[in-house]
Amino acid sequence: MKIFYFILIIFVSLMTTGCTAPSLVEVTEKYQEESQKVEAEIQKKVKEIEEKVEEKSEQEDEEELVKKVNLNVIFQSQAPDSNWELPYQEACEEAALIQATKYFSEQDLTKEIMDEEILKVVEWEKERFGLYSDTNLEEVKEMATDYFGLDVEISEDVTVENIKKQLAEGNLVLVPTAGRELGNPYYKQPGPIYHFLVIRGYTSKYLITNDVGTRRGEEYKYKFDVLINAVHDLPFKDDGTVFRPYDEDLEDEVKAEKMLQGKSRMLIVRGLTNL
């Protein structure tokens, strides 16, 4: 009905001004042409608005990841009674996995529990691997799944952005490191050659860890570049076997240098598989 009146008004207007009146078909076609232009302009504006809304949403998501995350992972050092003799001095991988397991199972972790759990998993490792002193990330993954029942994945995307993403999603990140590259002043100097950390959170400048290698390791903060650059899995020797610093008859300085040849990899822990 509105179209009819619109066409009629144009028709009458042209007649009264003395102009040659166009046919109704011509008027209708003109109206449709103008309507299509208006519709196209409206669609263009709608698309522009949608793009701006999407862009704003993406910016908000990025800003959300900048905010501090600090998962509540109970801390105990790998030497719960300050006994740094064996097996405790070589139990950083085990202690890191124990903390992750207790976090996802929402169980307590006292010094006594940590001590008991370390001794049990060390015995399991002796049977499974024939050693416990230095285990690479593949072996740690096997320990995580087969002994602790954790849902884990090895990732070579060792970046601040990916670590933040994992933590923001509620996952924990465990990293093997060339320990002396960390520069932690609370280590017995010059620090461990191979060391494992639990990354539990981040701020705008730091990654927050539970560093089991010191009794002052709870929520210990490392600058982004320091921790990322220190991440190295155990390298391989020329004969294809795993380089295990504890078992090698080399000077510590040579061992520390060799560790820098290890791949940069991390273990993402998503939760328990047996729930």
Backbone as CSV, one residue per row, in Angstrom:
resi,resn,N_x,N_y,N_z,CA_x,CA_y,CA_z,C_x,C_y,C_z
1,MET,0.828,-1.204,0.000,0.000,0.000,0.000,0.863,1.254,0.000
2,LYS,1.947,1.250,0.772,2.840,2.413,0.808,3.498,2.630,-0.539
3,ILE,3.881,1.534,-1.195,4.503,1.641,-2.524,3.539,2.298,-3.504
4,PHE,2.259,1.882,-3.414,1.251,2.436,-4.323,1.126,3.941,-4.139
5,TYR,1.025,4.408,-2.901,0.902,5.836,-2.636,2.149,6.591,-3.087
6,PHE,3.336,5.992,-2.876,4.577,6.635,-3.287,4.599,6.845,-4.799
7,ILE,4.213,5.800,-5.526,4.197,5.897,-6.989,3.154,6.924,-7.442
8,LEU,1.992,6.907,-6.786,0.918,7.839,-7.144,1.331,9.280,-6.937
9,ILE,2.033,9.549,-5.831,2.466,10.919,-5.539,3.432,11.403,-6.604
10,ILE,4.394,10.542,-6.979,5.344,10.926,-8.019,4.637,11.181,-9.341
11,PHE,3.677,10.333,-9.660,2.949,10.437,-10.926,2.173,11.747,-10.993
12,VAL,1.425,12.055,-9.926,0.620,13.279,-9.875,1.498,14.511,-9.908
13,SER,2.642,14.445,-9.174,3.552,15.582,-9.132,4.067,15.923,-10.511
14,LEU,4.441,14.930,-11.242,4.956,15.152,-12.590,3.871,15.692,-13.530
15,MET,2.650,15.233,-13.347,1.539,15.703,-14.188,1.248,17.175,-13.947
16,THR,1.284,17.608,-12.691,0.931,18.991,-12.349,2.009,19.970,-12.714
17,THR,3.239,19.502,-12.911,4.327,20.419,-13.264,4.490,20.553,-14.758
18,GLY,3.651,19.858,-15.487,3.697,20.010,-16.936,4.691,19.122,-17.606
19,CYS,5.312,18.280,-16.888,6.298,17.387,-17.470,5.594,16.213,-18.127
20,THR,6.295,15.627,-19.027,5.755,14.425,-19.645,5.715,13.323,-18.601
21,ALA,4.575,12.814,-18.359,4.417,11.820,-17.291,5.048,10.496,-17.674
22,PRO,5.853,9.961,-16.801,6.418,8.648,-17.062,5.356,7.576,-16.846
23,SER,5.602,6.467,-17.383,4.666,5.357,-17.182,4.810,4.827,-15.766
24,LEU,3.799,4.098,-15.342,3.848,3.493,-14.012,5.007,2.497,-13.906
25,VAL,5.313,1.832,-15.020,6.425,0.880,-15.019,7.737,1.594,-14.742
26,GLU,7.923,2.762,-15.369,9.149,3.534,-15.187,9.283,4.021,-13.751
27,VAL,8.155,4.495,-13.191,8.166,4.969,-11.807,8.494,3.827,-10.849
28,THR,7.879,2.678,-11.120,8.112,1.515,-10.265,9.584,1.084,-10.306
29,GLU,10.142,1.059,-11.508,11.538,0.681,-11.665,12.452,1.664,-10.940
30,LYS,12.114,2.954,-11.019,12.913,3.972,-10.331,12.872,3.773,-8.827
31,TYR,11.665,3.458,-8.332,11.508,3.215,-6.896,12.323,2.007,-6.448
32,GLN,12.237,0.956,-7.229,12.976,-0.258,-6.881,14.483,-0.016,-6.895
33,GLU,14.951,0.749,-7.862,16.379,1.086,-7.947,16.851,1.840,-6.709
34,GLU,16.041,2.836,-6.312,16.402,3.624,-5.123,16.343,2.770,-3.860
35,SER,15.349,1.895,-3.821,15.214,1.020,-2.649,16.411,0.097,-2.503
36,GLN,16.886,-0.427,-3.652,18.048,-1.297,-3.639,19.295,-0.563,-3.150
37,LYS,19.437,0.695,-3.544,20.570,1.503,-3.083,20.528,1.696,-1.575
38,VAL,19.311,2.018,-1.090,19.147,2.227,0.360,19.439,0.936,1.118
39,GLU,18.911,-0.207,0.601,19.127,-1.497,1.244,20.608,-1.858,1.279
40,ALA,21.309,-1.594,0.173,22.744,-1.879,0.112,23.511,-1.036,1.118
41,GLU,23.103,0.217,1.254,23.769,1.116,2.210,23.521,0.650,3.636
42,ILE,22.292,0.200,3.908,21.968,-0.302,5.247,22.800,-1.542,5.571
43,GLN,22.888,-2.469,4.619,23.682,-3.677,4.826,25.150,-3.352,5.063
44,LYS,25.648,-2.363,4.337,27.036,-1.930,4.508,27.271,-1.418,5.923
45,LYS,26.349,-0.597,6.416,26.474,-0.036,7.764,26.383,-1.143,8.822
46,VAL,25.440,-2.081,8.591,25.292,-3.189,9.539,26.581,-4.006,9.619
47,LYS,27.195,-4.283,8.462,28.446,-5.041,8.425,29.556,-4.311,9.155
48,GLU,29.629,-2.983,8.957,30.646,-2.187,9.639,30.477,-2.262,11.151
49,ILE,29.220,-2.203,11.603,28.939,-2.268,13.041,29.323,-3.648,13.592
50,GLU,28.962,-4.714,12.848,29.290,-6.073,13.289,30.801,-6.266,13.392
51,GLU,31.541,-5.719,12.420,33.002,-5.838,12.436,33.597,-5.108,13.634
52,LYS,33.036,-3.942,13.960,33.529,-3.189,15.113,33.243,-3.929,16.417
53,VAL,32.043,-4.541,16.491,31.686,-5.300,17.692,32.616,-6.501,17.845
54,GLU,32.900,-7.203,16.729,33.798,-8.360,16.765,35.207,-7.949,17.161
55,GLU,35.675,-6.828,16.614,37.006,-6.332,16.945,37.103,-5.980,18.425
56,LYS,36.057,-5.345,18.944,36.039,-4.980,20.366,36.051,-6.225,21.235
57,SER,35.306,-7.267,20.808,35.261,-8.514,21.563,36.639,-9.171,21.608
58,GLU,37.352,-9.157,20.475,38.700,-9.729,20.423,39.652,-8.964,21.328
59,GLN,39.517,-7.639,21.325,40.367,-6.810,22.188,40.101,-7.112,23.655
60,GLU,38.820,-7.319,23.997,38.464,-7.631,25.379,39.037,-8.983,25.788
61,ASP,39.029,-9.965,24.838,39.600,-11.281,25.130,41.097,-11.163,25.407
62,GLU,41.805,-10.355,24.606,43.235,-10.154,24.792,43.510,-9.463,26.120
63,GLU,42.674,-8.465,26.441,42.851,-7.750,27.705,42.611,-8.679,28.885
64,GLU,41.678,-9.632,28.712,41.378,-10.575,29.784,42.599,-11.427,30.112
65,LEU,43.384,-11.821,29.089,44.569,-12.625,29.306,45.705,-11.837,29.954
66,VAL,45.628,-10.518,29.930,46.667,-9.701,30.548,46.504,-9.703,32.068
67,LYS,45.280,-9.940,32.527,45.024,-9.928,33.956,45.753,-11.073,34.651
68,LYS,46.000,-10.916,35.917,46.751,-11.903,36.689,45.968,-13.197,36.868
69,VAL,46.649,-14.311,36.678,46.115,-15.636,36.974,47.080,-16.295,37.948
70,ASN,46.541,-16.904,38.988,47.393,-17.590,39.963,46.603,-18.749,40.555
71,LEU,46.767,-19.922,39.958,46.030,-21.100,40.401,46.525,-21.551,41.780
72,ASN,45.607,-22.036,42.572,45.896,-22.348,43.977,46.524,-23.735,44.118
73,VAL,47.794,-23.830,43.738,48.528,-25.099,43.797,49.328,-25.144,45.099
74,ILE,49.021,-26.108,45.950,49.722,-26.218,47.235,51.195,-26.536,46.995
75,PHE,52.051,-25.854,47.729,53.491,-26.005,47.547,54.134,-26.837,48.655
76,GLN,55.009,-27.729,48.233,55.985,-28.375,49.108,57.233,-28.572,48.258
77,SER,58.391,-28.397,48.847,59.620,-28.569,48.074,59.910,-30.050,47.849
78,GLN,60.862,-30.327,46.963,61.242,-31.709,46.682,62.018,-32.330,47.831
79,ALA,62.447,-31.504,48.766,63.093,-31.985,49.990,62.251,-31.492,51.164
80,PRO,61.109,-32.123,51.397,60.142,-31.603,52.365,60.668,-31.440,53.780
81,ASP,61.652,-32.239,54.151,62.247,-32.119,55.487,63.643,-31.519,55.432
82,SER,63.902,-30.785,54.348,65.201,-30.137,54.129,66.346,-31.138,54.047
83,ASN,66.016,-32.340,53.669,67.027,-33.386,53.456,67.325,-33.444,51.962
84,TRP,68.489,-32.941,51.557,68.819,-32.870,50.143,69.694,-34.035,49.676
85,GLU,69.702,-35.094,50.460,70.371,-36.307,50.012,69.462,-37.023,49.006
86,LEU,69.970,-38.102,48.409,69.146,-38.903,47.505,68.029,-39.592,48.285
87,PRO,66.852,-39.759,47.716,66.499,-39.428,46.329,66.006,-37.998,46.132
88,TYR,65.927,-37.227,47.220,65.258,-35.926,47.161,65.955,-34.919,46.239
89,GLN,67.279,-34.958,46.202,67.979,-33.982,45.374,67.701,-34.187,43.885
90,GLU,67.206,-35.362,43.536,66.891,-35.661,42.136,65.389,-35.841,41.912
91,ALA,64.588,-35.285,42.778,63.140,-35.559,42.744,62.297,-34.374,42.296
92,CYS,62.853,-33.481,41.485,62.067,-32.307,41.080,60.916,-32.675,40.144
93,GLU,61.149,-33.612,39.206,60.072,-34.035,38.304,58.924,-34.642,39.110
94,GLU,59.295,-35.514,40.041,58.291,-36.191,40.857,57.498,-35.193,41.707
95,ALA,58.208,-34.265,42.332,57.541,-33.278,43.191,56.589,-32.395,42.388
96,ALA,56.987,-32.049,41.167,56.130,-31.220,40.315,54.842,-31.961,39.963
97,LEU,54.974,-33.238,39.616,53.796,-34.038,39.269,52.895,-34.273,40.483
98,ILE,53.490,-34.445,41.636,52.701,-34.628,42.865,51.869,-33.380,43.139
99,GLN,52.467,-32.207,42.996,51.720,-30.965,43.208,50.566,-30.847,42.223
100,ALA,50.818,-31.185,40.956,49.766,-31.108,39.949,48.623,-32.070,40.273
101,THR,48.976,-33.275,40.696,47.962,-34.278,41.029,47.107,-33.831,42.208
102,LYS,47.742,-33.327,43.234,46.996,-32.875,44.417,46.119,-31.667,44.081
103,TYR,46.588,-30.834,43.168,45.788,-29.671,42.764,44.493,-30.111,42.082
104,PHE,44.607,-30.995,41.103,43.422,-31.391,40.352,42.516,-32.344,41.130
105,SER,43.065,-33.057,42.080,42.237,-33.937,42.908,41.709,-33.214,44.142
106,GLU,42.132,-31.961,44.299,41.695,-31.117,45.436,42.023,-31.782,46.772
107,GLN,43.221,-32.335,46.841,43.679,-32.982,48.068,44.784,-32.164,48.731
108,ASP,44.943,-32.374,50.014,45.959,-31.657,50.772,47.354,-32.189,50.424
109,LEU,48.338,-31.369,50.682,49.728,-31.781,50.451,50.591,-31.243,51.578
110,THR,50.837,-32.076,52.560,51.697,-31.713,53.682,53.116,-32.190,53.394
111,LYS,54.053,-31.833,54.257,55.425,-32.322,54.121,55.460,-33.842,54.182
112,GLU,54.680,-34.390,55.091,54.665,-35.843,55.271,54.123,-36.541,54.024
113,ILE,53.085,-35.966,53.446,52.501,-36.562,52.243,53.475,-36.470,51.077
114,MET,54.122,-35.315,50.917,55.096,-35.150,49.838,56.225,-36.173,49.985
115,ASP,56.739,-36.333,51.178,57.821,-37.286,51.425,57.385,-38.701,51.045
116,GLU,56.219,-39.088,51.493,55.709,-40.436,51.219,55.494,-40.643,49.714
117,GLU,54.907,-39.634,49.048,54.609,-39.756,47.624,55.887,-39.831,46.781
118,ILE,56.899,-39.050,47.154,58.168,-39.095,46.418,58.788,-40.484,46.493
119,LEU,58.828,-41.037,47.673,59.440,-42.357,47.848,58.689,-43.436,47.057
120,LYS,57.357,-43.334,47.002,56.568,-44.331,46.274,56.799,-44.241,44.768
121,VAL,56.776,-43.018,44.235,56.930,-42.880,42.788,58.361,-43.208,42.354
122,VAL,59.346,-42.945,43.200,60.732,-43.307,42.891,60.858,-44.820,42.717
123,GLU,60.204,-45.584,43.573,60.231,-47.043,43.447,59.567,-47.480,42.143
124,TRP,58.479,-46.821,41.797,57.795,-47.136,40.529,58.709,-46.859,39.336
125,GLU,59.418,-45.737,39.389,60.336,-45.379,38.301,61.459,-46.398,38.156
126,LYS,61.972,-46.860,39.264,63.057,-47.849,39.211,62.595,-49.100,38.472
127,GLU,61.360,-49.497,38.720,60.824,-50.674,38.058,60.519,-50.403,36.589
128,ARG,59.977,-49.226,36.288,59.566,-48.905,34.920,60.743,-48.493,34.040
129,PHE,61.585,-47.583,34.531,62.667,-47.028,33.719,64.054,-47.565,34.075
130,GLY,64.165,-48.166,35.258,65.482,-48.597,35.719,66.293,-47.461,36.306
131,LEU,65.648,-46.288,36.514,66.315,-45.112,37.088,65.249,-44.115,37.524
132,TYR,65.675,-43.084,38.241,64.762,-42.009,38.627,65.455,-40.652,38.620
133,SER,66.769,-40.657,38.498,67.560,-39.439,38.713,67.205,-38.312,37.741
134,ASP,67.266,-38.584,36.446,66.931,-37.584,35.431,66.021,-38.228,34.403
135,THR,64.802,-37.740,34.295,63.860,-38.275,33.308,63.488,-37.179,32.324
136,ASN,63.467,-37.543,31.027,63.106,-36.540,30.029,61.595,-36.390,29.953
137,LEU,61.131,-35.496,29.086,59.708,-35.151,29.092,58.830,-36.319,28.647
138,GLU,59.316,-37.150,27.752,58.539,-38.325,27.350,58.335,-39.256,28.538
139,GLU,59.383,-39.436,29.330,59.278,-40.297,30.511,58.412,-39.653,31.582
140,VAL,58.505,-38.346,31.712,57.656,-37.635,32.670,56.192,-37.756,32.253
141,LYS,55.932,-37.672,30.949,54.567,-37.853,30.452,54.052,-39.244,30.791
142,GLU,54.896,-40.242,30.604,54.519,-41.622,30.921,54.234,-41.765,32.410
143,MET,55.046,-41.140,33.229,54.833,-41.154,34.673,53.508,-40.468,35.024
144,ALA,53.248,-39.341,34.347,52.037,-38.568,34.615,50.778,-39.367,34.297
145,THR,50.785,-40.070,33.163,49.591,-40.800,32.748,49.455,-42.142,33.453
146,ASP,50.548,-42.918,33.483,50.455,-44.293,33.978,50.497,-44.404,35.500
147,TYR,51.203,-43.493,36.146,51.276,-43.570,37.615,50.281,-42.619,38.290
148,PHE,50.261,-41.360,37.830,49.423,-40.370,38.510,48.018,-40.244,37.917
149,GLY,47.785,-40.780,36.724,46.453,-40.674,36.126,46.107,-39.268,35.677
150,LEU,47.086,-38.556,35.142,46.869,-37.183,34.700,46.635,-37.125,33.193
151,ASP,45.832,-36.173,32.783,45.582,-35.909,31.362,46.601,-34.871,30.909
152,VAL,47.584,-35.291,30.129,48.696,-34.400,29.784,48.983,-34.415,28.288
153,GLU,49.698,-33.388,27.862,50.104,-33.273,26.459,51.444,-32.545,26.398
154,ILE,52.355,-33.045,25.578,53.620,-32.361,25.350,53.424,-31.318,24.252
155,SER,53.900,-30.116,24.493,53.787,-29.039,23.506,55.155,-28.407,23.278
156,GLU,55.444,-28.120,22.014,56.683,-27.412,21.675,56.419,-25.925,21.437
157,ASP,55.187,-25.516,21.669,54.834,-24.093,21.559,55.097,-23.429,22.908
158,VAL,56.382,-23.284,23.212,56.776,-22.719,24.510,56.899,-21.214,24.364
159,THR,55.770,-20.547,24.455,55.711,-19.090,24.349,54.924,-18.539,25.526
160,VAL,55.159,-17.280,25.840,54.410,-16.644,26.925,52.923,-16.672,26.602
161,GLU,52.579,-16.416,25.341,51.179,-16.364,24.940,50.488,-17.714,25.164
162,ASN,51.152,-18.799,24.769,50.532,-20.118,24.936,50.451,-20.513,26.406
163,ILE,51.481,-20.205,27.163,51.456,-20.526,28.592,50.326,-19.757,29.278
164,LYS,50.184,-18.486,28.947,49.080,-17.697,29.503,47.729,-18.313,29.132
165,LYS,47.606,-18.711,27.886,46.349,-19.303,27.404,46.016,-20.562,28.194
166,GLN,47.009,-21.411,28.377,46.776,-22.658,29.117,46.361,-22.374,30.557
167,LEU,47.042,-21.465,31.197,46.727,-21.137,32.590,45.350,-20.492,32.709
168,ALA,45.019,-19.624,31.759,43.712,-18.968,31.766,42.581,-19.977,31.599
169,GLU,42.889,-21.113,30.952,41.899,-22.175,30.772,41.866,-23.131,31.959
170,GLY,42.708,-22.884,32.962,42.706,-23.714,34.160,43.684,-24.864,34.136
171,ASN,44.537,-24.915,33.099,45.548,-25.970,33.025,46.816,-25.546,33.753
172,LEU,47.608,-26.530,34.164,48.934,-26.257,34.700,49.966,-26.523,33.615
173,VAL,51.114,-25.886,33.735,52.204,-26.094,32.790,53.449,-26.488,33.570
174,LEU,54.020,-27.628,33.211,55.258,-28.103,33.833,56.378,-27.994,32.816
175,VAL,57.507,-27.452,33.232,58.604,-27.240,32.280,59.922,-27.824,32.774
176,PRO,60.631,-28.534,31.868,61.999,-28.963,32.158,62.929,-27.805,31.824
177,THR,63.936,-27.582,32.618,64.806,-26.434,32.379,66.276,-26.776,32.549
178,ALA,67.104,-25.952,31.896,68.532,-25.921,32.194,68.633,-25.036,33.434
179,GLY,68.621,-25.663,34.598,68.383,-24.969,35.867,69.269,-23.772,36.151
180,ARG,70.512,-23.825,35.697,71.426,-22.717,36.005,71.104,-21.457,35.216
181,GLU,70.268,-21.605,34.178,69.851,-20.439,33.397,68.768,-19.640,34.118
182,LEU,68.184,-20.210,35.140,67.101,-19.533,35.866,67.620,-18.430,36.788
183,GLY,68.819,-18.626,37.313,69.407,-17.600,38.171,68.681,-17.384,39.484
184,ASN,68.069,-18.422,40.003,67.352,-18.287,41.274,68.365,-18.164,42.422
185,PRO,68.346,-17.056,43.157,69.340,-16.837,44.212,69.183,-17.767,45.414
186,TYR,68.026,-18.457,45.501,67.792,-19.339,46.643,68.269,-20.767,46.400
187,TYR,68.722,-21.065,45.186,69.313,-22.378,44.933,70.662,-22.474,45.637
188,LYS,71.062,-23.710,45.942,72.446,-23.927,46.334,73.287,-23.694,45.087
189,GLN,74.085,-22.663,45.129,74.785,-22.187,43.930,75.872,-23.159,43.462
190,PRO,76.017,-23.259,42.153,75.456,-22.402,41.089,74.101,-22.849,40.558
191,GLY,73.436,-23.729,41.251,72.105,-24.150,40.847,72.099,-25.514,40.186
192,PRO,70.903,-26.116,40.052,70.791,-27.446,39.459,71.053,-27.411,37.952
193,ILE,71.624,-28.476,37.442,71.900,-28.552,36.000,70.610,-28.826,35.235
194,TYR,69.767,-29.695,35.785,68.470,-30.019,35.188,67.413,-29.843,36.260
195,HIS,66.329,-29.142,35.934,65.349,-28.826,36.960,63.950,-28.715,36.369
196,PHE,62.965,-29.062,37.179,61.563,-29.035,36.768,60.787,-28.024,37.592
197,LEU,59.895,-27.295,36.918,59.078,-26.287,37.591,57.598,-26.478,37.280
198,VAL,56.760,-26.056,38.201,55.320,-25.945,37.966,55.006,-24.472,37.713
199,ILE,54.430,-24.174,36.550,53.965,-22.806,36.292,52.492,-22.751,36.651
200,ARG,52.147,-21.888,37.595,50.795,-21.839,38.135,50.050,-20.541,37.806
201,GLY,50.770,-19.536,37.270,50.098,-18.280,36.991,50.999,-17.282,36.299
202,TYR,50.489,-16.089,36.168,51.265,-15.026,35.524,50.722,-13.658,35.936
203,THR,51.570,-12.650,35.792,51.184,-11.257,35.927,51.517,-10.589,34.599
204,SER,51.536,-9.281,34.563,51.859,-8.586,33.314,53.338,-8.704,32.955
205,LYS,54.187,-9.085,33.920,55.624,-9.150,33.675,56.271,-10.484,34.041
206,TYR,55.576,-11.285,34.839,56.207,-12.480,35.388,55.344,-13.730,35.191
207,LEU,56.022,-14.877,35.146,55.359,-16.166,35.264,55.505,-16.617,36.712
208,ILE,54.404,-17.048,37.303,54.396,-17.449,38.703,54.579,-18.961,38.777
209,THR,55.564,-19.392,39.552,55.862,-20.833,39.631,55.783,-21.346,41.063
210,ASN,55.681,-22.653,41.150,56.031,-23.359,42.374,57.360,-24.027,42.066
211,ASP,58.433,-23.452,42.557,59.779,-23.965,42.281,60.170,-24.903,43.401
212,VAL,60.086,-26.200,43.121,60.300,-27.204,44.163,61.755,-27.320,44.588
213,GLY,62.657,-26.599,43.909,64.082,-26.698,44.213,64.553,-25.828,45.355
214,THR,63.641,-25.157,46.029,63.982,-24.329,47.180,62.769,-24.228,48.095
215,ARG,63.026,-24.129,49.385,61.903,-23.997,50.326,61.216,-22.654,50.183
216,ARG,61.853,-21.729,49.466,61.243,-20.418,49.200,60.629,-20.363,47.798
217,GLY,60.281,-21.529,47.283,59.816,-21.586,45.898,58.340,-21.350,45.672
218,GLU,57.557,-21.206,46.736,56.121,-21.009,46.551,55.837,-19.666,45.884
219,GLU,55.108,-19.715,44.760,54.746,-18.517,43.986,55.983,-17.712,43.572
220,TYR,57.072,-18.404,43.305,58.283,-17.699,42.893,58.105,-17.163,41.476
221,LYS,58.418,-15.911,41.276,58.179,-15.245,40.001,59.468,-15.134,39.175
222,TYR,59.346,-15.534,37.915,60.429,-15.380,36.952,59.975,-14.435,35.840
223,LYS,60.876,-13.584,35.398,60.563,-12.748,34.241,60.314,-13.647,33.041
224,PHE,59.441,-13.171,32.156,59.060,-13.981,31.000,60.268,-14.548,30.257
225,ASP,61.184,-13.662,29.855,62.288,-14.096,29.000,63.237,-15.044,29.730
226,VAL,63.423,-14.828,31.027,64.332,-15.685,31.797,63.824,-17.124,31.797
227,LEU,62.549,-17.304,32.101,62.014,-18.662,32.190,61.900,-19.309,30.809
228,ILE,61.395,-18.573,29.836,61.236,-19.132,28.490,62.586,-19.575,27.929
229,ASN,63.606,-18.762,28.107,64.931,-19.096,27.576,65.581,-20.272,28.305
230,ALA,65.136,-20.540,29.528,65.731,-21.631,30.317,65.092,-22.980,30.027
231,VAL,63.966,-22.987,29.317,63.239,-24.240,29.082,63.989,-25.118,28.080
232,HIS,64.493,-26.246,28.579,65.195,-27.225,27.745,64.938,-28.617,28.297
233,ASP,64.467,-29.504,27.430,64.337,-30.907,27.810,65.731,-31.547,27.790
234,LEU,65.849,-32.732,28.356,67.130,-33.432,28.294,67.498,-33.688,26.830
235,PRO,68.707,-33.343,26.418,69.125,-33.574,25.027,69.510,-35.040,24.811
236,PHE,69.871,-35.338,23.574,70.330,-36.691,23.254,71.834,-36.673,22.989
237,LYS,72.448,-37.791,23.269,73.878,-37.951,22.987,74.065,-38.398,21.542
238,ASP,75.295,-38.447,21.114,75.599,-38.825,19.736,75.121,-40.234,19.402
239,ASP,75.050,-41.102,20.411,74.617,-42.478,20.155,73.099,-42.633,20.207
240,GLY,72.394,-41.505,20.375,70.935,-41.537,20.353,70.280,-41.763,21.697
241,THR,71.064,-41.992,22.745,70.500,-42.175,24.079,70.337,-40.832,24.775
242,VAL,69.495,-40.826,25.802,69.208,-39.577,26.525,70.412,-39.156,27.358
243,PHE,70.735,-37.893,27.283,71.804,-37.329,28.116,71.228,-37.062,29.503
244,ARG,71.740,-37.770,30.504,71.256,-37.635,31.881,72.401,-37.086,32.736
245,PRO,72.338,-35.818,33.076,73.464,-35.165,33.768,73.966,-35.906,34.995
246,TYR,73.049,-36.443,35.803,73.467,-37.095,37.040,74.365,-38.297,36.766
247,ASP,74.106,-38.975,35.655,74.842,-40.213,35.365,76.100,-39.996,34.539
248,GLU,76.319,-38.784,34.046,77.450,-38.532,33.153,78.720,-38.197,33.935
249,ASP,79.831,-38.774,33.515,81.129,-38.520,34.152,81.798,-37.331,33.453
250,LEU,81.225,-36.155,33.684,81.713,-34.917,33.072,81.748,-33.813,34.111
251,GLU,82.509,-32.770,33.826,82.490,-31.596,34.693,81.102,-30.952,34.624
252,ASP,80.680,-30.369,35.746,79.349,-29.760,35.798,79.176,-28.666,34.749
253,GLU,80.243,-27.923,34.472,80.161,-26.851,33.481,79.865,-27.416,32.098
254,VAL,80.450,-28.574,31.808,80.208,-29.229,30.515,78.767,-29.741,30.455
255,LYS,78.298,-30.294,31.544,76.915,-30.780,31.608,75.924,-29.631,31.400
256,ALA,76.188,-28.518,32.074,75.300,-27.356,31.963,75.258,-26.835,30.531
257,GLU,76.402,-26.845,29.857,76.467,-26.400,28.470,75.700,-27.356,27.563
258,LYS,75.838,-28.642,27.824,75.134,-29.655,27.038,73.623,-29.514,27.169
259,MET,73.155,-29.128,28.340,71.726,-28.983,28.575,71.087,-27.958,27.629
260,LEU,71.847,-27.000,27.193,71.316,-25.948,26.308,71.000,-26.487,24.915
261,GLN,71.400,-27.727,24.642,71.098,-28.344,23.352,69.742,-29.050,23.365
262,GLY,69.140,-29.138,24.544,67.850,-29.814,24.649,66.725,-28.997,24.024
263,LYS,65.708,-29.680,23.501,64.572,-29.003,22.881,63.771,-28.209,23.896
264,SER,63.150,-27.154,23.421,62.256,-26.357,24.257,60.866,-26.979,24.176
265,ARG,60.468,-27.634,25.249,59.172,-28.327,25.289,58.569,-28.192,26.687
266,MET,57.273,-28.340,26.760,56.604,-28.243,28.060,55.477,-29.260,28.136
267,LEU,55.037,-29.517,29.347,53.957,-30.475,29.592,52.723,-29.725,30.077
268,ILE,51.651,-29.826,29.308,50.382,-29.216,29.691,49.579,-30.240,30.476
269,VAL,49.133,-29.883,31.668,48.350,-30.789,32.511,46.935,-30.240,32.592
270,ARG,45.983,-31.020,32.067,44.594,-30.561,31.979,43.708,-31.077,33.121
271,GLY,44.170,-32.079,33.827,43.352,-32.618,34.911,43.615,-34.090,35.098
272,LEU,42.664,-34.768,35.743,42.778,-36.195,36.007,41.996,-36.999,34.975
273,THR,42.513,-38.160,34.613,41.824,-39.001,33.649,40.905,-40.003,34.309
274,ASN,41.078,-40.193,35.613,40.329,-41.249,36.310,39.136,-40.711,37.096
275,LEU,38.687,-39.493,36.758,37.516,-38.963,37.454,36.245,-39.308,36.682
